[in-house]
Amino acid sequence: GARGAGGSPQGGDAGRDHRQPALRARARHGPDGAQRLGLALLRRNGGPTLPKALLRERGWRLHDPLAASLTLEGYRRFLQWSWAEFSVAKHGFVVSSSGWFSERSASYLASGRPVVVQDTGFSRTLPVGEGLIAFRTLEDAVAGAQRIAADYECHRRAAREIAEGYFDSDLVLARFLEDAAA
């Protein structure tokens, strides 16, 4: 992501990799004036076809997500080092419009880091626009990153507010228990 683990593309079906055209497009766009940009890719996702040299040349930093997530403290530091999260959702979550939302994205929000993620339908229930940017196209994603860069502190505050308002364990568990008892 823009400077963090959240940049890891997650889309794609087994045996079929439709992330590569998007990676090439982002590499052509480069950082677009944002802070440092990074991609955390599992080795199986960053195979021989990943244009690593091109990504580095365009200002991206490549990270091993396993190294960043071996300990809770290491993961927390990595999130807090990150400028924002960028993530592409799995194809099935997008086409089903299931509303799926990553726990990693919630962690970024809780760390006060903005999130730019492919919309899986979560925009129907979560506030988007400040702190949480939902995108459907590459152009939407680039515009979202530019909006964050233009007013980063506003997006950081909004990210934390979304986490507190929608993902706080006291709120989530209370509602879960109420629904289960009904």
Helices and strands as residue ranges (DSSP letters): G 5-7, H 20-29, E 37-40, H 52-57, E 60-63, H 65-68, H 72-81, E 85-87, H 91-96, H 103-110, E 115-118, G 122-124, E 132-135, H 138-150, H 152-166, H 169-181
